[in-house]
Amino acid sequence: MFCEQYVLSFVMAGGRGSRLEVLTKDRSKSAVSILGHYRIFDFVASNIEKSGIPVMLVATQFEPGTLGMHIGNGEIWGFDGSNRILEMNYPHEEGRHFITFKGTADSVRKSIDRINRYNPNIILVLAADHVYVMNYNDALSFHESKNADITIMANVVPEDNVSNLGIMKIDESCRIIDFAEKPKDPDVIESFRLTHRMKDILGIDDPKLNFLVSMGNYIFYWDKLKEFLKSHPNGTDFGSHIIPAMKKSNSMYAYVFKGYWRDVGIIRDYFNCNMDFLRENPPIDLSKNQIRTHERNLPGVRIANNTHVHNVILSAGDLIKKGSIITNSVLGYQVTIEEECNLDHCILLGASRNEYHNNQIRREYTTNIGKDSDLSYVIIDKNVWIGKGVDVGPHNGAPERRKEILQSIGLKPYREIDDGEFEGDFSIDPVTGILVIGKQDEADPKIPILPDGIKV
């Protein structure tokens, strides 16, 4: 346990996450379900708990209730309100002003008074939308050993991930000598490619991993960060404003984390992260590295005769009926797969709640796949009812053609209607053809969102 008397964790969980499209239309990005029964937020919260950090301050903004209901008082992760404290920082009124956060750095700046109550020496600023397991104590020790103005936690990724992340160049002491936020220029990206010598120093032998990127996690001495934020009042974002402004500092360091880390901020990465954990040797053994989340008090999974289930994550309350074949898929809790269905590369988020009537699970809060349906490369959000004999997958045509079919049955594509306001029932990734169907308030067996026999 590292310096618990003066380390505070500040979790940035306020972003809209619009690149996850319909999955975040009405919920916080960090509240999105993943890997069955988890929420994305569970990973950073469990990391904080395992690191022994006694204070977690969570800054929320977009649809804060969707995350706040999940977090509760924090007791899931051992925050008891006395020895260990979790505090939610919602948009709020101060005097005559309503305080909202304009970016990651702005969320910390506008929380200075709250942070000062705990009088920390070091502040650990963490993103809430990444999947990884990490004890932060080594990174904290590294920060102190370098007496750094800022330590950025970093991971090595392949080239196709670089343009959506902050990329950095370091010397042999891990001092950051250059940084670029979400670069698009191929020449700029190439200039950040790790040399063979740097890969040897870092112990990276995978030929595909050639770029060092920010994990969106930062360590600061609180007094230094506080003064820097005050002296740069227009810097609203760490990646876009604060870190570039600190480039002149000779005390910016990267702590290189070599374990599995996945930014799940876009549909393709979210989908691929779920698929990563279906492998025979998943990137994180979740039986050994336990991630804490709500217990749902549901019955165990039921699988009927004559079914085939291979490379699948199932959750409590799931029911797989006879003759169905499910491969390379993730099912959240309270999902029903009717007879003779075929699912491949599917992610079903399950139910929004587990409620009972007359000792039976309420059908309004379940995801149901109708008999004889074939689904592939689809993400189905909560409380969605699919009809019988439905055929979904990229094999049914180009994204634009499939979009037309969905619109013909009354579904709306995800789009921005006003500044910051969105609508839509579905989206289709133009590259992979992954169809995403949005959450329903309640499932309706009489009016399935995809009617019987549709091919899309």
N, C-alpha and C positions, 0 to 999 in steps of 0.2 A: 504494500500500500504506500503510495507516494505522497508525502507532504500534505496529508489530508487536511491539515489545519488552514491551508491558504490557497488551495486550488479550487476554482469554480468552473463548472462546465456550462457553456452558453450554447443552446441548441437552436439553430436557425431553421424553423419549421413553418415559415410564413408564406412561402412562394406558391403561386397558383399552379405551376406545373402544366402549362397549356400544351406542351409538346406531348403529354400523355393523352391529350384530346378528351374523348368522352369519359375516360376513367377519372378525370379530374374536373369534369364540368361542374359537379356539385359537391366536391370534397377536396380536402387538403391532399397534396401529393403524398406526404408522409403517412397519410391514413389509408392509402391504397393497400389492398390485400396482396400478399405475395407468398409463394411456396406453400400454398394450402391455407393454413389457419393463421399465419402471421400477418402483421402490418409492417410496412417498410420502416416505420419509426422504431419498432421493437429492436432492431439491430443496434442503433446508436445508443438507445437506452440501456440495453443489456451490456454493451461495452463500457458505459459509464459505471454501471453497477459493479461489474467485475473488476474495474480499475480502482474501486474504493473511493471514488470522488464523492464527497458528501453533499454537494449542492448541484442541482440541475435547474437552470433557468431556461424555460422553453418559450421562445418568441414565436407567436402564431399570428396569422392575419387572414388569409383567404379561407373562408368556410372554417373558422377555428373550432366550431362546435363538433365537427366530424372527428377531429383529433382529440379535443378535450374530453369527449365522452369515452374514448378509448383509454386515455391516460388516467382519468379519474384523479385520485390523490397520489398516484405513483407507487402504491404499495405493491403492485406487480413486481417492481424492480427493487423493493426493499426500502423505499423512502417512507419513513414512519412519521415525519413531521417534526421530529425532535433531534435525534442524532444525524439523520439524513433528511434533506429537505428538497422537495420538488416544487417549483413555483411556475405557474403559467403567466406569461406576459402577453395579454391580449391588446389589441388597439383600444385606447382608453382616452378619457377626458382629463386634461390638466388645465385648470382654470377655465378659460373660455375656448380653449382649443381642443380639437379632437386629434389625438396623436395616432398617426399611422406610419408604417415603415415603408420607405421608398427603395430599400435594397438591403443586402446582407450587412454592410457596414453601418447603414443608417439604423438598423434594428439594434445594434450594440450601442450606438451613440445615444439613441433615445431611451436606452435602458441604464444609463450611467448611474442615476440615483439608486435604482434597484440593486445594481451590482455593488455599489459602494456600501450598502447595508451589511454585506458579508465581508467586506474588507479583504478581498483576496490579494495575494501577491502575484499569482499566475492565473490567467484566464485561458481556458481551452474552448475555442470557438469551433463548433462542429456542425456540419451539414446533416440533415435528417432524412436524406433521400438516397442513401447508398447502402449496398448490401456487403457486409464484411464483418469479420470477427477480429477484434484487436484489444489488447491491453495497452492503455495509453501511457503506462508508467515509463516504458523505455523511451518513448518520444519526449516525455517531460524531462527525464534525466538528460537526454541529448540536448534539449533546449538550454538547460542550466549549464551543461558542460561547455557550450559554445557562448554562453551569455548573449544569446541572440536577441535582436530586436523583434524578429519574427521567425518562427519555424513553421514551414509549410509541410504537412504530411504529403508524401508523394508516392506514386505507384507507376510501374512501367507497363505500357500498353502498346498494342499494334498500331500501325499508321492509320488504319481506317477509323479509329476512335478519336483521333487527335483534334479534329476541327470543332468538336463540341466541348472541349475541355481547355483549361489553362495549361500551357506547356512551358517547361523550364529547362535551362542549361545550368549545369553545376561544375565546379572544379573538383579536384581530388579530395578536398576536405568537406565536400558537400555544401560549400557556400554557393548560393544562387548568383550567377553572373548575368543571366538574362531571363526574361519572362515574357510570354505573349498570351493574351486571353482569346481563346477560340479562333486561332488563325485559320484563314482560308487560302492564302497565297501559297502555292506549292513550294516556291523557293524559300519562303520564310519557314515553312514546316521542315523542309529538308535541312535547313541550317541548324535545327535543334536535334537532329538525329544523334543518338549516342554513339560515341566512338567505340571501337573494339576495346580500347584500354579502359574506358569508363565502365563498359559492361563487365569486364574482368574484375575491376575494383568492386563493383556492386554485386558481383556473383550472379549475373544474369546470363544464362546460357541458351535461352530460347531464342532462336534466330528471328522470330516474329515480333519480339518485344524490343522495340528500338527507341521509344520516346518516353520521357519522364514527364508525368502530368500531375497537377495538383489534385488531391483528393477532396478539396474544399474544406479541409480541416486546418486550423491555425492555432499556434501557441504564442502568447504574448505575455510580457510582464505588464500587469494591469496599469501601472502608472505611466509607462511609455505609450501604450495603446490609447489611453484616455487623452493624453496630451496631443497625440497625433490626430485623433479624431476631431478634437476641438480646433486644431490649427488647420484642418482641411475640411471645412464645413460642407463643401459641395461634393465630397467624396461619398457616394451612397453605396457603392458595391466594392467588396474586397478585391475580386478578380479584375474588375474593369478600372477601378480608380485607386484604391489604397495601395495595393501591391506595386503597380507601376510608379506611384508617387514615392515609394520607398526604395526604388531601384538604386538610388545614390548611396544608400546605406551599405556599408561593407559587412553588415551583420545580419544578412538574410540567409537562412539555411534551409535545406531540405532534409527531412527525415524520411528515408526511403523504406516504405513498408513493402515487404516481398510476398505477403500472403494474397489470397483472392480478394479482389475489390471490384465492384461493379456499380457504375453510375446507371441508375435505372430511370433516367429522366425522359427518355424517348421510347416509343412503342417497341422498336426493334430491340433495344437493349433490355427493356423490361421482359419481353418475350424470351430473349436468349438467356437471360439470367435464370428464369424458371426452368428452361431446358437444361442448363448447366447442371442443375441438381438432380436430374433424372439419370445421369450417367452412372455406370457401375461403381466408379470411384468419384463421388461428388467433390467439388472443390472445398467444401467445408463439411466436416462430419458433425451434423447437428445433434447427434446423440451424445457426443462428447462435449461439444461447444454449445451448450443449451441456450437458446434464445427464449426469454420469458415473454409470455403473452397471456391474454385472458383464457381461463378455462371455460368451456362452453356448456359443460354439464349435458352432453349429448350422448346417445348410445354409440357403441362402436360401429365400425364399417360392416356392412352386410354384402356379401358377394354370392350370387346364386350359382347353381350348377351350370356347367357347359359355358363358362365365361373364360376369356383370356385377358389377363392384365399383365402388362410388361412395361418396365420403366415408367412407373406411375406413382405419384404422390397422392394419397387419399387422406381425407380428414373425417373427423367424427360426424356421425349422422349420415354418411353417404350410403346409397343403396344402388348396387349394380345388379340388374336383373339378367335372367338367363339368355345365353346366346350372344351376349355383347362382347366386343373386342375393343379394348382400350390400350393404346400404346403411346409412349412419349407424351404424357399428359399430366396436368396438375389440377386436382379437384379440391376446392375449398369445402367448408363444412355444409352439410345438409343438401347434397346434390343427389338427384335421382336420375339414373340412366335406365330407360325402359328397355324392353326386350329387343334383341337383334340389332343393336346399334353398333356403329364402328366409329371410334374416335381416335385420331392421330394428330399429335402436335397441337393439342388444345389446352387452354387454360380457362377453367370455370371457377369464378370467384365464390360461388355458392350463395348463401343466404345472408341477408343483412341482420338478421336476429334469429334467435331460436325461441319461439313461442308455441305454446300448446293449447289445444282446445279439446275437451273430452279425452285427455290423455293421448292425443294425436298431434304430431307436428302440424302446425298451420300451413296449408298449402300456399298461402299468399307469400310466405317467406321461405321459398326454396327455389332452386334452379332445377328444371325438369327438361330432359331431352327425350322427345317423343320416339315411339317405337319405329324401328327400321330407318333411323336417321344416320347419315354419314357426314361427319364433320372433320375438317382438317384445317390447320393454321387459322384458328379463330380464338379470340379472347372474349369470353362472355361474362359480363359483370353480374351483379347480384340481382336475385329475384326475377330471373328471365325464364320464360316458358317457351320452349321450342316445339313446334308441331310434329306430326308423324311424317315419316318418309322425307324429311328435309335433307337436302344435299348442299353442303357448304364447303367451299375450298377454292384455291387459286385455279384449279383445273377447269372451273366453270367460266373462265374468260378473263379478259383484261379488267383492271380495277374500274375503269370508267364504265364499262358495260355492266359490271356487277352493281355499281352505284346506281345506274339507271333502273335496274330491276328492283332494288331496295326502295327507291323513291316511288316506283309504280305501285307499291303496296302501302304507301303512306308514311314511310320512315324518312326522317330528315337527316341529311349529312351534317357532320359537325362543322360549324363555321362561326366566325365572329360576326355578330349582328350590330353591335355598337362598340364603342371604345371600352374594351375590357369586359364585354358581355358576350356570352356564347350560347349557342343552341345546338341541338342535334341528338340523334339516336344512335348513330354509328359513324365509323370512319374506316377507311381501307388504306393500309400502307402502300404507297405507289411502287415501292421496290419489291417487297416480299409478298404482297397480296394478302397480308394478315388482316382479317376482318375483326373489328372491335365493336361489340354491341353493348350499349350503355345500360346502366343500372335502371331498374324499374322500381317504383315505390312499392308495388305489390305485384306478384305474379298473378296472371289471370288465365287459368286453364281453358276458359271458353274463348279467349282471344289471344292465342299465342303470338308473340312478336314476329316470329317467322311461321307463316301458316303451313298447313299440311301440304307436302309435295313440292314446295318451292325449291328451285335450284339457283344458287347464287354464289 
